[in-house]
Amino acid sequence: MSVTAGAIRQGRKLDQVLQGAREVFVRMGYERASVDEIARVANVSKATLYSYFPDKRHLFTEVYRTEILRLADDAVELSCGTPPEKALREAGRRLVDYMMSDFAIAMYRICINETPRFPEIGQAFYESGPELGRARLGAYFREAQVRGQLKIDDVDLAADQFFQLCQATICDRRLCAVQTRFSEDEIMRVVDGAVAMFLARYGVRN
């Protein structure tokens, strides 16, 4: 069962704990990250940490969920009421920035490594990542259809397709450490290609 926002006790040191955990998970991965090290980096006692999270798995899922919600909120704010070509370009650019970040790579690797032993980590990763992104982008697609700017039969599939298009070339190279830094031209080649292909399929021509 994944952790939801309502299950987390609020308090003045919660953000401090999450930031410390984020740093340790990115630097050390899940297996090597200890509660002692997270408490040390967050500058809180273990008792304080445990008052918010009963174990490391719950802490990990909340760190990931919080980061993804921040990304999703930024993307939706940019997209609302914006023409599809501009909205998708901005959303795609933010998505690629996130996927290329050390945080995203670390979280993805942790999920792949730990899910066979702890399925709830994979579930939380999926709910807070692909599923949330599909819902947020799908909401924009539905609004754009009402405005007569897009024509989509399967909104969920279209959202998944756009996310996958934005991962072409760059994502595999980053995950496999073939290339760790990308120029603006390299990034926008992928993003603009994703937008062009998406609109060729779902755009409404006047």
BAFI-3210 file (N, C-alpha, C; in Angstrom, 3 decimals, decimal comma, padded with zeros to 6 digits):
// residues 206
n [1|2|3|4|5|6|7|8|9|10|11|12|13|14|15|16|17|18|19|20|21|22|23|24|25|26|27|28|29|30|31|32|33|34|35|36|37|38|39|40|41|42|43|44|45|46|47|48|49|50|51|52|53|54|55|56|57|58|59|60|61|62|63|64|65|66|67|68|69|70|71|72|73|74|75|76|77|78|79|80|81|82|83|84|85|86|87|88|89|90|91|92|93|94|95|96|97|98|99|100|101|102|103|104|105|106|107|108|109|110|111|112|113|114|115|116|117|118|119|120|121|122|123|124|125|126|127|128|129|130|131|132|133|134|135|136|137|138|139|140|141|142|143|144|145|146|147|148|149|150|151|152|153|154|155|156|157|158|159|160|161|162|163|164|165|166|167|168|169|170|171|172|173|174|175|176|177|178|179|180|181|182|183|184|185|186|187|188|189|190|191|192|193|194|195|196|197|198|199|200|201|202|203|204|205|206]
n.u [000,861|000,628|002,026|000,110|-000,572|-002,222|-001,517|000,801|002,271|002,089|004,474|006,935|009,481|009,275|009,809|012,527|013,390|012,597|014,174|016,750|016,592|016,194|018,665|020,392|019,372|019,772|022,551|023,477|021,789|019,108|019,561|022,005|021,493|021,030|018,925|020,183|022,099|020,442|019,073|021,255|022,143|019,831|019,827|018,361|016,996|016,911|014,574|012,877|012,748|011,494|009,087|007,730|007,908|007,470|009,315|012,067|011,138|008,613|009,469|011,056|009,089|007,559|009,378|009,804|007,158|006,583|008,434|007,616|005,003|005,572|006,814|004,675|002,750|004,010|004,096|001,370|000,537|001,862|000,587|-002,212|-004,795|-003,091|-002,033|-001,804|000,725|002,631|002,189|002,767|005,413|006,631|005,920|007,151|009,833|010,287|009,801|011,888|014,075|013,651|013,827|016,476|017,780|019,856|018,392|016,049|017,171|018,382|016,115|014,693|016,440|016,530|013,865|013,688|015,546|014,568|011,842|011,204|011,579|010,176|007,232|005,527|007,043|007,473|004,808|004,170|005,990|004,974|002,343|002,858|004,362|004,222|001,365|000,281|001,292|-000,022|-002,673|-002,604|-001,679|-003,619|-005,883|-005,353|-005,417|-008,129|-009,320|-008,239|-009,447|-012,101|-011,817|-011,439|-008,911|-007,497|-007,934|-008,776|-009,213|-008,550|-007,566|-005,874|-004,043|-002,903|-001,580|000,342|001,763|002,884|004,642|006,416|007,483|008,967|011,093|012,746|015,859|017,507|016,889|017,594|020,343|021,210|020,479|022,065|024,532|025,943|025,986|026,038|025,527|023,670|023,275|021,451|020,445|020,412|018,522|016,186|015,838|014,778|012,467|011,028|010,647|008,994|006,702|005,944|005,360|003,306|001,294|000,861|-000,590|-002,739|-003,465|-005,616|-006,308|-006,726]
n.v [-001,196|002,170|005,292|008,058|011,613|012,243|010,417|011,163|012,586|015,959|018,568|020,837|020,053|018,385|019,004|019,320|016,740|015,387|016,669|015,986|013,193|012,999|013,902|011,897|009,505|009,982|010,164|007,739|005,663|003,242|000,851|001,247|003,536|004,636|004,930|006,236|007,802|009,418|010,847|012,208|013,854|015,335|016,688|015,989|014,109|010,492|009,715|011,837|011,571|009,046|009,706|010,832|008,998|005,519|003,717|003,162|002,681|003,950|006,565|006,891|006,661|008,937|011,023|010,773|011,109|013,754|015,253|014,682|015,705|018,417|018,874|018,181|020,114|022,458|021,984|021,851|024,411|025,887|024,942|025,369|026,716|027,376|027,308|024,124|023,490|025,205|024,616|021,848|021,855|023,284|021,642|019,260|020,035|020,555|018,012|016,502|017,791|017,011|014,175|013,854|014,544|014,052|013,186|011,973|009,853|008,389|007,683|006,110|003,947|002,915|002,096|000,045|-001,771|-002,391|-003,053|-005,846|-006,986|-005,306|-004,630|-002,464|-000,188|000,011|000,339|002,797|004,422|004,222|005,245|007,856|008,831|007,945|007,499|009,774|011,782|011,101|011,646|014,420|015,548|014,497|015,895|018,430|017,842|017,193|019,675|021,106|019,779|020,537|023,184|022,857|022,314|019,956|016,509|013,644|010,262|008,367|009,477|008,837|007,029|008,718|010,579|008,918|008,230|010,694|011,208|009,071|009,665|011,914|010,815|009,680|008,610|010,381|009,531|006,763|006,917|008,433|006,836|004,605|005,661|006,431|008,965|011,857|014,554|016,982|019,089|022,166|022,166|019,409|018,506|019,971|019,044|016,499|017,136|018,938|017,225|015,319|016,858|017,643|015,148|014,262|016,221|015,881|013,584|014,078|016,745|019,505|020,653|023,819]
n.w [000,000|-000,879|000,286|001,199|001,059|003,200|005,101|006,281|009,067|009,866|010,508|011,884|011,147|009,022|006,255|006,442|007,092|004,748|002,806|003,660|003,377|000,640|-000,373|000,623|-000,505|-003,244|-003,326|-002,206|-002,931|-002,388|-000,874|000,540|001,924|005,122|008,019|010,087|008,710|007,159|009,171|010,252|008,085|007,706|010,033|012,331|015,086|015,350|016,556|015,955|013,174|012,956|014,051|011,996|009,867|009,670|008,642|006,312|003,747|003,573|003,852|001,553|-000,522|-000,015|-000,405|-003,167|-004,129|-003,326|-004,838|-007,474|-007,491|-007,305|-009,779|-011,507|-010,832|-011,701|-014,461|-015,144|-014,481|-016,428|-018,685|-018,733|-020,627|-022,671|-026,112|-027,822|-029,164|-027,972|-025,248|-025,074|-025,862|-023,771|-021,584|-022,370|-022,380|-019,661|-018,681|-019,819|-018,630|-015,981|-016,200|-016,871|-014,597|-011,673|-009,496|-010,611|-012,076|-010,012|-008,469|-010,304|-010,689|-008,105|-007,835|-009,814|-008,791|-006,195|-006,263|-006,845|-004,305|-002,606|-003,435|-002,988|-003,278|-006,030|-006,795|-005,586|-006,948|-009,553|-009,248|-008,388|-010,431|-013,583|-013,594|-012,330|-014,021|-016,414|-015,703|-015,173|-017,622|-019,281|-018,404|-019,392|-022,152|-022,515|-022,017|-024,152|-026,241|-025,913|-026,613|-029,273|-030,277|-030,235|-031,237|-029,871|-029,310|-027,312|-024,477|-022,295|-023,445|-025,349|-023,706|-022,493|-024,791|-025,557|-023,419|-023,766|-026,289|-025,659|-024,370|-026,183|-027,490|-025,746|-023,089|-022,861|-023,396|-021,229|-019,006|-019,416|-019,094|-021,303|-022,195|-020,278|-020,169|-021,973|-024,785|-025,377|-027,979|-028,547|-026,714|-027,437|-029,997|-029,580|-028,033|-029,730|-031,887|-030,684|-030,121|-032,728|-033,928|-032,258|-032,653|-035,339|-035,342|-033,527|-033,656|-034,620|-037,729|-039,079]
ca.u [000,000|001,476|001,802|-000,561|-000,278|-002,987|-000,951|002,029|002,080|002,682|005,267|007,865|010,723|008,991|010,566|013,931|013,581|012,472|015,341|017,879|016,407|016,408|020,107|021,029|018,940|020,445|023,988|023,826|020,840|018,201|020,126|023,052|020,999|020,584|018,149|021,156|022,691|019,401|018,867|022,439|022,120|018,674|020,067|017,295|017,220|016,196|013,224|012,105|012,513|010,503|007,786|007,089|007,901|007,762|010,460|012,751|010,325|007,633|010,200|011,419|007,931|007,121|010,365|009,516|005,840|006,671|009,161|006,801|003,902|006,112|006,994|003,364|002,110|004,659|003,703|-000,030|000,451|002,296|-000,227|-003,619|-005,203|-002,035|-002,187|-001,104|002,131|003,442|002,035|003,494|006,855|007,057|005,801|008,181|011,138|010,370|009,880|013,249|014,945|013,485|014,316|017,932|018,337|020,421|017,316|015,194|017,932|018,536|014,824|014,360|017,285|016,064|012,610|013,972|016,274|013,883|010,464|010,999|011,508|009,187|006,341|004,890|007,895|007,128|003,449|004,233|006,708|004,061|001,230|003,335|005,044|003,444|-000,087|-000,021|001,564|-001,103|-003,880|-002,437|-001,620|-004,934|-006,803|-005,094|-005,900|-009,589|-009,639|-007,880|-010,469|-013,269|-011,493|-011,313|-007,502|-007,024|-008,963|-008,174|-010,191|-008,084|-006,740|-004,827|-003,026|-002,213|-000,661|001,476|002,544|003,686|005,740|007,400|008,153|009,934|012,222|013,508|017,304|018,164|016,686|018,418|021,755|021,472|020,379|023,196|025,759|026,631|026,106|025,448|025,177|023,093|023,172|020,090|020,039|020,106|017,269|015,057|015,630|013,869|011,189|010,314|010,225|007,854|005,540|005,541|004,737|002,046|000,304|000,535|-001,608|-003,886|-003,772|-006,726|-005,856|-007,757]
ca.v [000,000|003,354|006,342|009,229|012,814|012,238|009,475|011,737|013,567|017,246|019,136|021,868|019,471|017,435|019,368|019,079|015,294|015,014|017,163|015,142|011,883|013,167|013,973|010,611|008,521|010,274|009,911|006,399|004,641|002,811|-000,204|001,745|004,673|004,215|005,911|007,047|008,794|010,382|011,719|013,065|014,871|016,201|017,370|015,685|012,851|009,346|009,733|012,792|010,957|007,982|010,281|011,132|007,830|004,307|002,983|003,782|002,561|005,025|007,812|006,940|006,931|010,320|011,867|010,718|011,693|015,201|015,811|014,556|016,659|019,739|018,893|018,161|021,409|023,415|021,702|022,218|025,867|026,372|024,437|025,756|027,766|027,635|026,500|022,847|023,458|025,859|023,889|020,589|022,159|023,644|020,456|018,328|020,539|020,314|016,571|016,061|018,304|016,141|012,823|013,873|014,957|013,001|012,673|011,066|008,640|007,636|007,111|005,041|002,783|002,355|001,402|-001,188|-002,697|-002,748|-003,491|-007,291|-007,316|-004,447|-004,181|-001,178|000,877|000,134|000,877|004,229|005,049|004,297|006,142|009,234|009,222|007,782|007,635|011,182|012,533|010,809|012,343|015,864|015,879|014,171|016,988|019,491|017,377|017,306|021,100|021,498|019,239|021,411|024,395|022,510|022,352|018,577|015,492|012,447|009,257|007,730|010,512|008,213|006,507|009,859|011,129|007,991|008,329|011,915|011,014|008,173|010,393|012,835|010,055|009,089|008,850|010,962|008,777|005,550|007,296|008,892|005,706|003,696|006,447|006,677|010,422|012,390|015,954|017,197|020,499|022,639|021,700|017,977|018,350|020,492|018,142|015,453|017,730|019,438|016,055|014,725|017,730|017,569|013,852|014,203|017,064|015,290|012,560|014,506|018,150|019,876|021,603|024,789]
ca.w [000,000|-000,976|001,266|000,677|001,833|004,433|006,060|006,819|010,136|009,551|011,585|011,419|010,649|007,944|005,056|006,766|006,971|003,339|002,078|004,036|002,758|-000,805|-000,593|000,916|-001,500|-004,516|-003,191|-001,765|-003,331|-001,325|-000,042|001,419|002,717|006,458|008,785|010,825|007,818|006,799|010,334|010,378|007,030|007,948|011,305|013,275|015,800|014,786|017,128|015,163|011,865|013,099|014,381|010,722|008,980|010,438|008,099|005,181|002,541|003,588|003,626|000,138|-001,370|000,182|-001,086|-004,600|-004,378|-003,153|-005,976|-008,674|-007,388|-007,630|-011,229|-012,147|-010,614|-012,594|-015,833|-015,321|-014,443|-017,724|-019,786|-018,730|-021,541|-023,651|-027,321|-027,684|-029,584|-026,939|-023,984|-025,158|-025,914|-022,422|-020,734|-022,795|-021,925|-018,213|-018,477|-020,133|-017,561|-014,815|-016,472|-016,948|-013,313|-010,819|-008,653|-011,380|-012,394|-008,770|-008,095|-011,252|-010,399|-006,836|-008,102|-010,541|-007,913|-004,958|-006,450|-006,665|-002,874|-001,961|-004,513|-002,698|-003,803|-007,443|-006,889|-005,271|-008,056|-010,694|-008,938|-008,255|-011,651|-014,819|-013,418|-012,061|-015,244|-017,351|-015,264|-015,324|-019,042|-019,824|-018,091|-020,377|-023,457|-022,538|-022,163|-025,515|-027,136|-025,789|-027,372|-030,680|-030,676|-030,354|-031,457|-029,288|-028,898|-026,070|-023,846|-021,479|-024,351|-025,957|-022,704|-022,396|-026,022|-025,537|-022,476|-024,368|-027,364|-025,055|-023,837|-027,282|-027,615|-024,583|-021,851|-022,873|-023,315|-019,859|-018,087|-019,652|-018,890|-022,570|-022,237|-019,050|-020,375|-023,296|-025,159|-025,613|-029,309|-028,457|-025,972|-028,190|-031,145|-029,112|-027,626|-030,909|-032,647|-029,982|-030,320|-034,127|-034,181|-031,523|-033,289|-036,644|-035,082|-032,740|-033,830|-035,486|-038,755|-039,440]
c.u [000,889|001,093|001,116|-000,279|-001,002|-002,401|000,295|001,704|002,787|003,454|006,330|009,150|010,507|009,803|012,057|014,269|013,550|013,682|016,576|017,800|016,658|017,900|020,773|020,631|019,636|021,918|024,311|022,931|020,003|018,865|021,102|022,599|020,456|019,771|019,089|021,738|021,669|019,149|020,034|022,404|020,962|018,803|018,881|017,668|016,481|014,766|012,322|011,763|011,416|009,133|007,004|006,905|008,278|008,959|010,980|011,915|009,282|008,300|010,572|010,226|007,441|008,097|010,047|008,187|005,879|007,346|008,315|005,617|004,364|006,280|005,648|002,655|002,702|004,184|002,271|-000,193|000,844|001,275|-001,633|-003,888|-004,204|-002,266|-001,328|000,367|003,041|003,387|002,842|004,999|007,380|007,013|006,883|009,558|011,324|010,508|011,286|014,227|014,868|014,112|015,836|018,582|018,894|019,338|016,475|015,908|018,076|017,223|014,434|015,165|016,879|014,789|012,850|014,631|015,424|012,481|010,274|010,879|010,400|008,248|005,689|005,723|007,585|005,749|003,450|004,922|005,761|002,937|001,663|004,009|004,160|001,946|-000,482|000,198|000,467|-002,361|-003,766|-002,419|-002,961|-005,952|-006,606|-005,630|-007,419|-010,018|-009,362|-008,883|-011,739|-013,050|-011,327|-009,882|-006,898|-008,218|-008,355|-009,279|-009,837|-007,077|-005,601|-003,692|-002,224|-001,206|000,564|002,367|003,428|004,871|006,826|008,162|009,238|011,167|013,124|014,969|017,955|018,073|017,568|019,899|022,130|021,461|021,571|024,544|026,593|026,913|025,396|025,066|024,707|022,966|021,713|019,587|019,662|018,769|016,076|014,823|014,630|012,496|010,389|009,842|009,015|006,587|005,027|004,826|003,382|000,964|-000,062|-000,565|-002,875|-004,261|-004,927|-006,235|-006,992|-007,806]
c.v [001,234|004,388|007,512|010,411|012,804|011,344|010,030|012,767|014,858|017,773|020,053|021,295|018,480|017,741|019,098|017,589|014,878|015,464|016,330|013,778|011,947|013,144|012,614|009,556|008,735|009,890|008,443|005,288|004,191|001,843|000,352|002,908|004,166|005,319|006,813|008,153|009,845|011,352|012,694|014,203|015,847|017,024|017,243|014,393|011,723|009,309|010,684|012,204|009,902|008,517|010,646|009,880|006,573|003,522|003,683|003,738|003,670|006,378|007,961|007,314|008,367|011,298|011,926|011,397|013,217|015,862|015,782|015,520|018,066|019,892|018,984|019,501|022,473|023,232|022,137|023,726|026,463|026,072|025,015|026,926|028,085|026,783|025,240|022,866|024,064|025,077|022,597|020,816|022,478|022,433|019,442|018,743|020,299|018,826|016,055|016,549|017,402|014,775|012,744|014,199|013,769|012,366|011,646|009,760|007,767|006,960|005,957|003,777|002,113|001,544|000,067|-002,224|-003,239|-003,306|-005,011|-007,700|-006,554|-003,883|-002,828|000,000|001,099|000,729|002,379|004,997|005,248|005,297|007,600|009,745|009,085|008,018|009,083|012,027|012,338|011,596|013,849|016,271|015,581|015,263|018,146|019,089|017,531|018,765|021,565|020,946|020,090|022,694|024,119|022,483|020,962|017,660|014,150|011,497|008,652|008,668|009,898|007,684|007,647|010,479|010,238|008,090|009,574|011,780|010,119|008,858|011,315|012,123|009,483|009,542|009,257|010,064|007,532|005,876|007,739|007,721|004,769|004,388|006,559|008,174|010,969|013,865|016,142|018,694|020,873|022,157|020,221|017,743|018,790|019,712|017,058|016,030|018,203|018,288|015,386|015,537|017,622|016,251|013,755|015,011|016,573|014,248|013,140|015,986|018,374|020,952|022,518|025,018]
c.w [000,000|000,061|000,595|001,575|003,174|005,495|006,738|007,888|009,767|010,763|011,023|010,849|009,505|006,688|005,240|006,611|005,503|002,532|002,397|003,395|001,259|-001,125|-000,411|-000,116|-002,835|-004,445|-002,962|-002,320|-002,148|-000,350|000,983|002,290|004,050|007,113|009,584|009,952|007,407|007,945|010,484|009,357|007,233|009,231|012,252|014,004|015,089|015,310|016,344|013,809|011,951|013,494|013,119|009,865|009,763|009,925|006,849|003,909|002,462|003,310|002,160|-000,737|-001,213|-000,464|-002,579|-004,927|-004,312|-004,352|-007,235|-008,643|-007,732|-009,137|-011,937|-011,999|-011,520|-014,029|-016,101|-015,332|-015,783|-018,807|-019,863|-019,675|-022,626|-024,888|-027,251|-028,070|-028,520|-025,633|-023,987|-025,198|-024,522|-021,493|-021,082|-022,321|-020,438|-017,912|-018,733|-019,071|-016,333|-015,064|-016,525|-015,610|-012,537|-009,957|-009,406|-011,689|-011,152|-008,367|-009,016|-010,948|-009,089|-007,064|-008,786|-009,629|-006,768|-005,135|-006,339|-005,193|-002,171|-003,032|-004,257|-003,165|-005,281|-007,638|-006,629|-006,384|-009,242|-010,445|-008,925|-009,515|-012,874|-014,662|-013,165|-013,309|-016,273|-016,987|-015,510|-016,802|-019,707|-019,570|-019,076|-021,749|-023,567|-022,696|-023,589|-026,527|-027,099|-026,590|-028,867|-031,190|-030,860|-030,613|-031,042|-028,848|-027,535|-025,399|-023,035|-022,357|-024,972|-024,991|-022,562|-023,623|-026,018|-024,590|-023,074|-025,496|-026,811|-024,501|-024,930|-027,248|-026,302|-023,357|-021,794|-022,728|-021,901|-018,883|-018,210|-019,498|-020,153|-022,712|-021,011|-019,149|-021,809|-023,556|-025,351|-026,975|-029,285|-027,769|-026,813|-029,479|-030,774|-028,781|-028,833|-031,795|-032,028|-030,218|-031,751|-034,430|-033,485|-032,235|-034,683|-036,493|-034,465|-032,927|-034,781|-036,460|-039,148|-040,932]
res [m|s|v|t|a|g|a|i|r|q|g|r|k|l|d|q|v|l|q|g|a|r|e|v|f|v|r|m|g|y|e|r|a|s|v|d|e|i|a|r|v|a|n|v|s|k|a|t|l|y|s|y|f|p|d|k|r|h|l|f|t|e|v|y|r|t|e|i|l|r|l|a|d|d|a|v|e|l|s|c|g|t|p|p|e|k|a|l|r|e|a|g|r|r|l|v|d|y|m|m|s|d|f|a|i|a|m|y|r|i|c|i|n|e|t|p|r|f|p|e|i|g|q|a|f|y|e|s|g|p|e|l|g|r|a|r|l|g|a|y|f|r|e|a|q|v|r|g|q|l|k|i|d|d|v|d|l|a|a|d|q|f|f|q|l|c|q|a|t|i|c|d|r|r|l|c|a|v|q|t|r|f|s|e|d|e|i|m|r|v|v|d|g|a|v|a|m|f|l|a|r|y|g|v|r|n]
***
